[in-house]
Amino acid sequence: MSHVKTDEALLQVRGLKKHFGHLEVLRGIDIDIHKGEVVAVIGPSGSGKSTFIRCLNRLEEPTAGEVIFEGQQINTKKADIDKIRQKIGMVFQNFNLFSNMTIMQNITAAPINVKKIPKDQAEERALNLLDRVGLKDKAAEYPVRLSGGQRQRVAIARALAMDPDILLFDEPTSALDPEMVGEVLNVMKELAEDGMTMVVVTHEMGFAREVSDRVIFIDQGVIQEENEPKEFFAHPKNPRLKDFLNKVL
């Protein structure tokens, strides 16, 4: 699927490294993410995919290298990370919803408290977003009453409520029962069609193939191969990627 992407690099990563003690998880990653582009990140467990995506909004502090977002280096002491995170939305594997708050409160908390948006405006926007993810009737429910797929759709609506310029997804479907995966991927597909810039760490090869503009394969802490989906899946060049695709497809 090709989206309306521009030549403008929204996010630039240069020489990104991350060590946990002696363990080198990322060993030098370089990539540009363009406005309107959907990038799927695949690779075996323990390859550094989640660490990579968590470094992009500094949930993990990079050990070395640069992360430049909208022209500003964000992994420095000077960067106002709270302000930056308003523009870099994140959707987690395990939803991370507040269990003591209704769905409406989950979605409006950050816009009201962080962006100082009036409550009635925040709630109107939340209802529109819930409608968009097919859950308008669940606004007054608590997360415990929702299925995993519904909770993940709420988590996407919550991320969108901050009006981000880019959305990061860290394995958004891997905690879901198989029959719920499709409902979440459909929402993500619609976001892609609407031009949302997304970086998606995923095990869903169908999504990577059909929805992304580019697929990157991370293994042993580096990007081993990247390409547009058709070529990536049909003619993998890297032996490790060939081996990986043989196992998962």
N, C-alpha and C positions, 0 to 999 in steps of 0.2 A: 504494500500500500504506500503510495507516495503522498505526502502531506505538503501543505504550503510552508516549506521551510525556506529560510533566508540564508544568505552567506554570513549573516551576523552571528558571531560566536557569543552565545549567552554565557557559556561556562567553559573555561579553559583550564586544563589540568596539565601541569608540567613537572615531570620528575617526582611524582608523588610516591613517597615511601612511608611505611608504617611498621614499626617494630613494637612487639610486646616483649620486653626484656631481650633475650637473645633470639627470639623468634621473629624472623623477617616475614611479615605477612604480605606487604606490598613492596615490590623491589624496583619501582620506577615506572609509573604509569603516565602516559601522555595521551591526551584526547581533547578534542574540541566538540562541544555539544552546541548545535545551532538552534536558533529560535524556530519553533514549530516542528522540531525533529523528535522522533521517537526512537530511542536507542535501547535495544534489549541486551542485557548482560547475562551471559550464560557461562557455565563452568562447573567442574566437580565440587563437591563439598570440601570446604577448607582451602579453596583456591584463592580467597581474598575478596570475593564479590561483595559480600555484605560490608566488609571493612571499607572497601572502596567507596561504596555509596554513602556510608556513614561519615566518611571524611569530607564529602562534598558539602555538608552543612555543619561540619565540625561537631557532630555527635561523638566522633573520634577525632582527636587532635593528630594531624599528620606529623610524622617524625621529621620529614624533609620534603621539599618541593613546594609548589605553589598551586593554590586553587584561586582562580580569578573569576569572579562573578560580576557580570555587567560592567566589566572594565576595572573592578576594584579587587585587589588581593584580600581575601577574607581570612586567610590563616595567619594573621598577624595580631599582635596585642592591641593595635589601634582599632581593628575592625569591630564595629558594633554588631556582635553576632545575633543579638535578639532582633535587631532591625532587619538583618540579612535573612534570618529564618522566616520572617513574615513573607518574604518573596520566594523562599525555597520550601515548598510544602513537602511533607514526608508521610508516607503511608506504610505502616509496619506490618510485619507478619501476624502479630497477635493483637491487632486492632488498637490496643492501648486506649480504649474508651474509659471514661470515669464511671464506675459502676453505681455510684451514689447520685448520679445526675441523670435527668431524662435525656432522651435523644436531642430534643430542642436545646437543652442547657449545654450538652456536650458540644453542639455545633456553634452556639452563640458565645460561649465563654471567652474565647480568645478575641473575636472581633470586638466584644464589649469592653473587656478588661485591658487588652493590649492596644487595639486600634482606636479605642474610645468611640466606637460607633453607637449611636443611640439604640436602646434595647428594641424599640418597635421596628426600626430599620433592619437590625441584625436578625430579628425573628422572621421578618418578611423574606429576607434573603435566604434564611435557613429553610423555610418552607419551599421556596423555589428550587433550592438544591436537593431537598428530599424528594421533591416531585421528579427532578431530573434523574435521580437514582432509583426511582420507583418505590419510595417509602414515605410518601406524604402522610399516610394514615398512621405512621408510627411515632409522630413527634412527641407524644406524651408518654410513650413507653420508656422503660428502663432497659439498658443493654441486655440484662439477664433474660429478658423475654424474647429476644431476637435470636435467630439462627446465626451461625458463623458468617454465612454469606451476606446476610442483612447487616450484621455488625461491620463487616468490611466495607460495605457500600456506605454506611453512615460515616466510617472513618474517612472515606474519600470525600464525602460531602463536607466533613469538618475541615479537611485540608483545603478544599476549594473555597470555603467561607472566608479565608484570609486573602483571597484573590492573588494567589502566587503567580510568579512568572515561569516557574518550572516545578514539576512534581517528581519526587523520587519515590520509587516503590521498592521495598525490600521484601522480595518473595511474598507478594500480597495474597497468593492463593495456596501456599503450601500448608497452612494450618486448617484448610477447609476440607469438608467431605467432598468427594468427587462431583456429586450432583450439584454442588453450590458453586463450583469453580466458574462455570459458564456465566452465571449472573454477574459476577464481579468483572470477568473479562469483557463482557458486553459493555459495561459502563466505561471501562478503560478504552475500549475501541471507539466509543462515541466521543470521549474526550480527545482522542487522537484526531478524529475526523474534524473536531472543532478547532484544531490547531494548537492544543496544549503541548508544550515541550515536556517530554517525559523521559526519565531514565529508569528502566525497569529491570531489576534483578529477578530472574524467573526460571522456573523449570518447565514452563509451558511452551514447548517448541512450536506448537500451532500458532500461538500468539506472536512469538518471535518472527515466525515466517510470514504471517499474514498482515500484521499490524505495524511492525517496526520498519523504519527506513534503513536501519543499520543494526547489525548484530555484532557484538564483540565477545570473544571467547577469552576469559581470564583463566590462567592456570599458573600455579607456582608464583603468584604475585605479580605477573606481568600480562599484558595483552598479547596473546600468542597469535591471534588472527582477528581481523575485522573486515566486514564486507557488507554489501547489500544482501538482503535475505536469500534471494533466489540463488545467487552465485555461492553464498556462504554454505547453504545446505546441499546444493547440487554438486559443487566442486571444491570441497574443503582441501586446503593445501597442507596445513600443519598436521603431522602424524598424530599428535595428541588430540587434535580436534576430530580427526577421522575416527580415532578409537572411541572418543567420547560420544560422537553421534551414532556410531554403531551400537553402543550400549543403550542409548536413550530413545532412539527412533524405532 
